[in-house]
Amino acid sequence: MSVVMETMTGHPLPEDVVIEILSRLPVKNLLQFKCVCKSWYAIITSPNFISKHLRNYYSKSDDSDCLLIQYCVTQAGELESLELLLDETPKVLSYASLGNMPFHSPFLCGPCDGIFYMYRDWYDFRALWNPAVNEFKFLPPLPNPPSNFSYSPQYEAYGFGLHPVTKDYEVVVMKDYWREKQEERGGCRYPLLVFVYSSSTGSWRHWGDLSRYYYLQNNKCYICINGVFFWLGSYEIFGDPEVIISFDMATETCQEIQLPDCSKSYKCQCLATYQDSLAILDVHEKFLHMWTLNERCWVKIFSIGPLPEISYPIGHWKNSKLILVSDSGELILCDPSTQEISGLGLTRRVRCVGVFAYKESLVLVNNGKGCERHNQKADRDSDFVIRSRNARKEECFLMESYYDGISNLFD
């Protein structure tokens, strides 16, 4: 940073050196530096620099040192994502509120390269959103359902990631549908329809149908491993987990994966990643159990406990650490390698439904193909800004789409 400031005060450096330095700085600094001069604005907004910044900044050792936390309550239906900046102790250093979303009470998936997929049930709103550069893109509606059918307004499963071959940002949606006649809705459940959105085409296409009906639980943290999405699933609506369904973006294949011998309770169980492998976290009788999937075989890694204060697992964080929730609502960090448990210093009396390891990026979502193709002009006048807020004075929380089927209470 000192070298950059020296450059700004009259000691010019070669352009390639300036580019290399800028590519390793945080996004908030780069957004300010766009105002230094026309040449810096051209550098920072160029597609090549955005790609270079994504590589260099994301490769730093402090990758994903920020958490976005989602909570659920059965009142209000407003939105607040708490951003926790944590040191290695850990201790909450500061927090901010992501306010003025493109639409109210969305469900989030991601982030992938700093971008979130946002979905709002009932109103059928979908968007890609990068809060760091104040830019979002509404996605077109899904193709119409089969004749004499309509989509369920409350339920769909989704995934969002970067295609490993084409480098397109893709959204995968698995949609429940029913017959339009009210008396026929409660009978036979149909296989989910699968749709894929590609950022290069800006449109949806129907991939096909799953082999049977599944109720898929949207993940409480970001689960995309080597271009493959995973969801816990059951054969009945709101049922406890029975299988895992995967969707591979590269081969466009779906598979059913059997669960290990665990408690199979969706309230005490979640998917996570551990050392680049799919993992299942399960809290049963105050013990934390973890299995990882290696070559389609489940291996039990550890059982820690008893942990009398732990209620349920919620996801993963950097360095393969795991995040749990205590009975009092406090977020707990677990290091599997040492089996150490430590509190993150944030307690809420409502249910935490999601944690996302987040790092800002310059990647734009309009006209974007992966990180190579971007709109060169950021939406600087956007109303959707990150604002600070005293969390003690005002607390608003996200809904959970599958949390006991209560999302209709917000509407």
C-alpha positions as CSV (number, residue, x, y, z in Angstrom):
1,M,0.0,0.0,0.0
2,S,2.9,2.4,0.8
3,V,4.3,1.8,-2.7
4,V,1.0,2.6,-4.3
5,M,0.7,5.8,-2.2
6,E,4.2,6.8,-3.2
7,T,3.2,6.3,-6.9
8,M,0.2,8.6,-6.4
9,T,2.4,11.4,-4.9
10,G,4.7,11.8,-7.9
11,H,7.1,8.9,-8.0
12,P,5.9,6.9,-11.0
13,L,6.6,3.3,-11.5
14,P,6.5,1.2,-14.7
15,E,2.9,0.3,-15.6
16,D,3.5,-3.4,-15.3
17,V,4.8,-2.9,-11.7
18,V,1.8,-0.8,-10.9
19,I,-0.6,-3.4,-12.2
20,E,1.1,-6.1,-10.2
21,I,0.9,-4.1,-7.0
22,L,-2.8,-3.1,-7.6
23,S,-3.7,-6.7,-8.3
24,R,-2.9,-7.7,-4.8
25,L,-4.9,-5.0,-3.0
26,P,-8.4,-5.3,-1.4
27,V,-11.4,-4.4,-3.5
28,K,-12.4,-1.4,-1.3
29,N,-9.0,0.2,-2.0
30,L,-9.2,-0.4,-5.7
31,L,-12.7,1.2,-5.9
32,Q,-11.1,4.3,-4.4
33,F,-8.1,4.2,-6.7
34,K,-10.3,4.3,-9.8
35,C,-10.6,8.0,-9.1
36,V,-6.9,8.7,-9.1
37,C,-6.5,9.1,-12.9
38,K,-7.9,7.9,-16.2
39,S,-5.1,5.4,-16.7
40,W,-5.7,3.8,-13.3
41,Y,-9.5,3.7,-14.0
42,A,-8.8,2.0,-17.3
43,I,-6.5,-0.6,-15.6
44,I,-8.8,-1.4,-12.7
45,T,-11.9,-1.8,-14.9
46,S,-10.2,-3.9,-17.6
47,P,-11.2,-7.6,-18.0
48,N,-7.5,-8.7,-17.9
49,F,-6.9,-6.9,-14.6
50,I,-10.1,-8.2,-13.0
51,S,-8.9,-11.7,-13.9
52,K,-5.4,-11.0,-12.6
53,H,-6.8,-9.6,-9.3
54,L,-9.0,-12.6,-8.9
55,R,-5.9,-14.9,-9.2
56,N,-3.5,-12.9,-7.1
57,Y,-5.8,-11.6,-4.3
58,Y,-7.5,-15.0,-3.9
59,S,-4.2,-16.8,-3.6
60,K,-3.1,-14.9,-0.5
61,S,-2.7,-16.9,2.6
62,D,-5.6,-15.1,4.4
63,D,-8.1,-16.3,1.9
64,S,-11.7,-16.4,3.1
65,D,-11.1,-14.6,6.4
66,C,-14.6,-13.3,6.5
67,L,-17.9,-14.9,7.2
68,L,-21.4,-14.0,6.1
69,I,-24.0,-15.3,8.6
70,Q,-27.7,-15.9,7.9
71,Y,-30.4,-16.2,10.6
72,C,-34.0,-17.2,10.5
73,V,-37.0,-15.9,12.5
74,T,-40.7,-16.4,12.1
75,Q,-41.5,-12.7,12.1
76,A,-40.7,-9.6,9.9
77,G,-39.1,-11.4,7.0
78,E,-36.4,-8.7,6.6
79,L,-32.8,-9.4,5.8
80,E,-29.5,-8.8,7.4
81,S,-26.2,-10.7,6.8
82,L,-23.7,-10.1,9.5
83,E,-20.1,-9.9,8.3
84,L,-17.6,-11.1,10.8
85,L,-13.9,-10.1,10.5
86,L,-12.0,-12.6,12.6
87,D,-8.4,-12.9,13.7
88,E,-6.8,-16.2,14.6
89,T,-7.8,-16.0,18.3
90,P,-10.7,-16.0,17.1
91,K,-12.5,-12.8,18.1
92,V,-15.0,-10.6,16.4
93,L,-13.2,-7.5,15.2
94,S,-16.1,-5.7,13.4
95,Y,-19.3,-6.3,11.7
96,A,-21.3,-4.8,8.9
97,S,-24.8,-5.2,7.4
98,L,-25.4,-5.9,3.8
99,G,-28.4,-3.7,3.3
100,N,-30.7,-2.7,0.3
101,M,-30.6,-6.0,-1.5
102,P,-31.9,-6.2,-5.0
103,F,-35.1,-7.7,-3.5
104,H,-36.3,-8.5,0.0
105,S,-35.6,-11.7,1.9
106,P,-33.7,-13.6,-0.7
107,F,-32.0,-17.0,-0.2
108,L,-28.3,-17.0,-1.0
109,C,-26.0,-19.4,-2.7
110,G,-22.2,-18.9,-3.0
111,P,-20.1,-17.0,-3.1
112,C,-18.2,-18.0,-6.2
113,D,-15.5,-15.5,-7.1
114,G,-17.3,-13.0,-4.8
115,I,-20.7,-13.4,-6.6
116,F,-23.9,-14.7,-5.0
117,Y,-26.9,-16.3,-6.6
118,M,-30.0,-14.9,-5.0
119,Y,-33.5,-16.4,-5.1
120,R,-36.8,-15.2,-3.7
121,D,-39.6,-17.8,-3.7
122,W,-43.3,-16.9,-4.3
123,Y,-42.2,-13.9,-6.5
124,D,-39.8,-16.0,-8.5
125,F,-37.0,-13.5,-8.5
126,R,-33.5,-14.7,-9.3
127,A,-30.3,-12.6,-9.7
128,L,-26.5,-12.7,-9.6
129,W,-25.1,-10.2,-7.2
130,N,-21.6,-8.9,-6.4
131,P,-22.0,-6.7,-3.3
132,A,-18.4,-5.4,-3.5
133,V,-18.9,-3.5,-6.8
134,N,-22.6,-2.8,-6.2
135,E,-23.7,-4.7,-9.3
136,F,-26.5,-7.3,-9.8
137,K,-28.1,-8.9,-12.8
138,F,-31.7,-10.2,-12.7
139,L,-32.1,-13.6,-14.4
140,P,-34.9,-14.4,-16.8
141,P,-37.8,-16.5,-15.7
142,L,-37.6,-20.3,-15.9
143,P,-39.2,-22.0,-19.0
144,N,-42.8,-22.7,-18.6
145,P,-43.8,-26.0,-16.8
146,P,-45.5,-28.8,-18.7
147,S,-49.1,-28.2,-19.9
148,N,-51.7,-28.3,-17.0
149,F,-48.9,-28.0,-14.4
150,S,-47.5,-25.2,-12.3
151,Y,-44.4,-24.7,-10.3
152,S,-44.4,-25.0,-6.5
153,P,-44.1,-21.4,-5.2
154,Q,-42.2,-22.4,-2.1
155,Y,-39.6,-24.9,-3.0
156,E,-36.6,-25.4,-5.3
157,A,-33.0,-26.6,-4.9
158,Y,-30.2,-24.6,-6.5
159,G,-26.5,-24.5,-7.0
160,F,-24.2,-21.8,-8.4
161,G,-20.6,-22.1,-9.6
162,L,-18.0,-21.7,-12.3
163,H,-18.1,-24.3,-15.1
164,P,-14.7,-26.1,-15.0
165,V,-14.4,-26.2,-18.8
166,T,-16.3,-23.3,-20.3
167,K,-15.6,-20.9,-17.4
168,D,-19.2,-19.7,-17.5
169,Y,-20.9,-18.9,-14.3
170,E,-23.8,-21.4,-14.2
171,V,-26.9,-21.8,-12.0
172,V,-28.5,-25.2,-11.6
173,V,-32.2,-25.2,-10.4
174,M,-34.2,-28.3,-9.5
175,K,-37.8,-27.4,-9.5
176,D,-40.8,-29.0,-7.9
177,Y,-44.1,-28.8,-9.9
178,W,-47.7,-30.0,-9.5
179,R,-51.0,-30.3,-11.4
180,E,-52.9,-27.0,-11.5
181,K,-56.1,-28.6,-10.1
182,Q,-56.1,-28.2,-6.4
183,E,-57.5,-31.6,-5.7
184,E,-54.7,-33.3,-7.5
185,R,-51.8,-31.5,-5.8
186,G,-51.5,-33.6,-2.7
187,G,-51.2,-36.9,-4.6
188,C,-48.3,-38.3,-6.7
189,R,-45.1,-36.2,-6.6
190,Y,-43.3,-35.9,-9.9
191,P,-39.6,-36.0,-10.6
192,L,-37.9,-32.7,-10.3
193,L,-37.3,-30.6,-13.4
194,V,-33.6,-29.5,-13.8
195,F,-32.7,-26.2,-15.5
196,V,-29.3,-24.8,-16.2
197,Y,-28.6,-21.0,-16.6
198,S,-25.3,-20.0,-18.4
199,S,-23.8,-16.5,-18.1
200,S,-22.5,-16.7,-21.7
201,T,-26.0,-17.2,-23.2
202,G,-28.0,-15.3,-20.5
203,S,-30.8,-18.0,-20.7
204,W,-32.1,-21.1,-19.1
205,R,-32.3,-24.5,-20.8
206,H,-34.1,-27.6,-19.6
207,W,-31.5,-30.3,-18.8
208,G,-34.1,-33.0,-18.1
209,D,-35.8,-34.6,-15.1
210,L,-34.5,-36.5,-12.2
211,S,-35.2,-40.2,-12.1
212,R,-37.7,-39.7,-9.3
213,Y,-39.0,-37.2,-6.8
214,Y,-36.6,-35.9,-4.1
215,Y,-37.0,-33.3,-1.5
216,L,-33.6,-31.6,-1.6
217,Q,-32.4,-29.4,1.2
218,N,-30.4,-26.3,0.2
219,N,-27.0,-26.2,1.8
220,K,-26.2,-24.2,4.9
221,C,-22.8,-23.4,3.4
222,Y,-21.3,-23.4,-0.1
223,I,-20.9,-26.9,-1.5
224,C,-19.3,-27.1,-4.9
225,I,-16.3,-29.4,-5.2
226,N,-14.5,-29.5,-8.6
227,G,-17.5,-28.3,-10.4
228,V,-19.9,-30.8,-8.7
229,F,-22.9,-29.7,-6.5
230,F,-24.3,-31.8,-3.7
231,W,-27.6,-31.7,-1.8
232,L,-29.0,-33.8,1.1
233,G,-32.2,-35.4,-0.1
234,S,-35.2,-37.4,1.1
235,Y,-37.9,-39.3,-0.8
236,E,-40.7,-37.4,1.0
237,I,-41.5,-33.7,1.4
238,F,-39.7,-32.3,4.5
239,G,-38.3,-35.7,5.3
240,D,-35.1,-36.5,7.1
241,P,-32.0,-37.1,4.8
242,E,-31.9,-40.5,3.1
243,V,-29.5,-39.8,0.1
244,I,-27.2,-37.2,-1.4
245,I,-27.9,-36.0,-5.0
246,S,-25.0,-34.6,-7.0
247,F,-24.9,-32.6,-10.3
248,D,-21.6,-32.5,-12.3
249,M,-21.4,-29.3,-14.4
250,A,-18.7,-30.7,-16.7
251,T,-20.4,-34.0,-17.6
252,E,-24.0,-32.8,-16.8
253,T,-24.8,-36.0,-14.9
254,C,-26.8,-36.5,-11.7
255,Q,-26.1,-39.3,-9.3
256,E,-27.6,-40.6,-6.1
257,I,-25.1,-41.3,-3.3
258,Q,-26.1,-43.3,-0.2
259,L,-25.5,-41.8,3.2
260,P,-23.1,-43.3,5.8
261,D,-24.5,-44.8,9.0
262,C,-25.4,-41.6,10.8
263,S,-28.4,-40.2,12.7
264,K,-30.1,-38.8,9.5
265,S,-31.8,-35.8,11.1
266,Y,-31.9,-32.7,9.0
267,K,-32.0,-30.4,12.0
268,C,-28.7,-31.9,13.3
269,Q,-26.9,-32.6,10.1
270,C,-25.3,-30.7,7.2
271,L,-23.0,-31.1,4.3
272,A,-19.5,-29.4,4.3
273,T,-16.1,-29.6,2.7
274,Y,-13.1,-31.0,4.4
275,Q,-9.6,-31.0,2.8
276,D,-11.3,-30.7,-0.7
277,S,-13.6,-33.6,0.0
278,L,-17.3,-33.8,0.6
279,A,-18.1,-34.2,4.3
280,I,-21.2,-34.9,6.4
281,L,-21.3,-33.3,9.9
282,D,-23.7,-34.8,12.4
283,V,-24.4,-33.9,16.0
284,H,-26.0,-36.8,17.8
285,E,-26.4,-37.2,21.5
286,K,-24.0,-34.2,22.0
287,F,-21.2,-35.9,20.0
288,L,-19.9,-34.3,16.7
289,H,-19.3,-36.9,14.0
290,M,-17.7,-36.3,10.6
291,W,-17.5,-38.6,7.5
292,T,-15.7,-37.8,4.2
293,L,-16.4,-39.2,0.8
294,N,-13.3,-40.8,-0.8
295,E,-13.8,-42.7,-4.1
296,R,-17.5,-43.1,-3.4
297,C,-16.7,-44.7,0.0
298,W,-17.5,-43.0,3.3
299,V,-14.7,-42.8,5.9
300,K,-15.5,-41.7,9.5
301,I,-12.8,-39.2,10.3
302,F,-13.6,-38.4,14.0
303,S,-16.1,-38.3,16.8
304,I,-15.6,-35.4,19.3
305,G,-17.5,-35.2,22.6
306,P,-19.4,-35.1,24.6
307,L,-20.1,-31.4,23.8
308,P,-23.0,-30.6,26.1
309,E,-23.5,-27.0,24.7
310,I,-23.5,-27.9,21.0
311,S,-26.9,-27.9,19.2
312,Y,-26.2,-28.5,15.5
313,P,-23.5,-28.1,12.8
314,I,-23.7,-25.3,10.3
315,G,-20.8,-25.5,7.8
316,H,-17.1,-25.0,7.2
317,W,-14.5,-22.2,7.2
318,K,-10.9,-21.8,6.1
319,N,-8.2,-24.3,6.9
320,S,-10.8,-27.1,7.1
321,K,-12.2,-25.7,10.3
322,L,-15.9,-26.5,11.1
323,I,-18.6,-24.2,12.4
324,L,-21.2,-25.3,15.0
325,V,-24.0,-23.6,16.8
326,S,-24.4,-23.9,20.6
327,D,-27.7,-24.2,22.5
328,S,-27.4,-20.5,23.3
329,G,-27.1,-19.6,19.7
330,E,-23.3,-18.8,19.7
331,L,-21.2,-19.7,16.7
332,I,-18.5,-22.2,17.7
333,L,-15.3,-22.9,15.7
334,C,-14.0,-26.5,15.7
335,D,-10.5,-27.5,14.6
336,P,-10.7,-31.2,13.7
337,S,-6.9,-31.6,13.7
338,T,-6.5,-30.6,17.3
339,Q,-10.2,-31.1,18.4
340,E,-10.2,-27.7,19.9
341,I,-13.5,-25.8,20.4
342,S,-13.6,-22.0,20.6
343,G,-16.4,-19.5,20.5
344,L,-16.6,-16.8,17.9
345,G,-18.1,-14.2,20.2
346,L,-21.4,-13.8,18.4
347,T,-24.7,-15.1,20.0
348,R,-28.2,-14.8,18.6
349,R,-31.3,-16.3,20.1
350,V,-32.7,-17.3,16.7
351,R,-31.7,-20.2,14.5
352,C,-28.6,-19.7,12.4
353,V,-29.3,-21.2,8.9
354,G,-26.2,-20.5,6.9
355,V,-22.5,-19.4,7.0
356,F,-20.5,-18.5,3.9
357,A,-16.8,-17.9,3.7
358,Y,-16.6,-14.7,1.7
359,K,-14.0,-12.6,-0.1
360,E,-14.6,-9.6,-2.2
361,S,-13.9,-9.5,-5.9
362,L,-14.1,-7.1,-8.9
363,V,-15.9,-9.6,-11.0
364,L,-18.9,-8.1,-12.8
365,V,-22.0,-10.1,-13.4
366,N,-23.3,-8.4,-16.5
367,N,-22.1,-9.8,-19.8
368,G,-19.7,-12.0,-17.9
369,K,-18.2,-15.3,-19.0
370,G,-16.2,-16.7,-16.1
371,C,-13.6,-14.2,-15.1
372,E,-12.4,-13.5,-18.6
373,R,-15.3,-11.5,-20.0
374,H,-16.7,-8.6,-18.1
375,N,-18.5,-5.3,-18.6
376,Q,-15.8,-2.7,-18.3
377,K,-18.1,-0.1,-16.6
378,A,-19.1,-0.8,-13.0
379,D,-22.5,0.4,-11.8
380,R,-21.1,3.2,-9.7
381,D,-24.5,4.8,-9.1
382,S,-26.1,1.7,-7.8
383,D,-28.3,2.0,-4.7
384,F,-27.3,-1.4,-3.5
385,V,-24.4,-0.5,-1.2
386,I,-22.8,-2.1,1.9
387,R,-23.7,-0.1,4.9
388,S,-22.6,-0.3,8.5
389,R,-25.2,-0.7,11.2
390,N,-25.2,-1.2,15.0
391,A,-26.5,-4.8,15.2
392,R,-27.8,-4.2,18.7
393,K,-30.2,-1.5,17.6
394,E,-31.6,-3.3,14.6
395,E,-31.6,-7.0,13.9
396,C,-33.1,-8.5,10.7
397,F,-32.6,-12.0,9.5
398,L,-32.9,-14.3,6.5
399,M,-35.5,-17.0,6.1
400,E,-34.6,-20.6,5.6
401,S,-36.5,-22.1,2.6
402,Y,-36.8,-25.6,4.1
403,Y,-37.1,-24.7,7.8
404,D,-40.3,-26.6,8.8
405,G,-42.2,-25.2,5.8
406,I,-42.8,-21.8,7.4
407,S,-41.7,-19.5,4.6
408,N,-45.3,-18.8,3.7
409,L,-45.7,-17.0,7.0
410,F,-43.6,-14.1,5.6
411,D,-45.9,-13.4,2.8
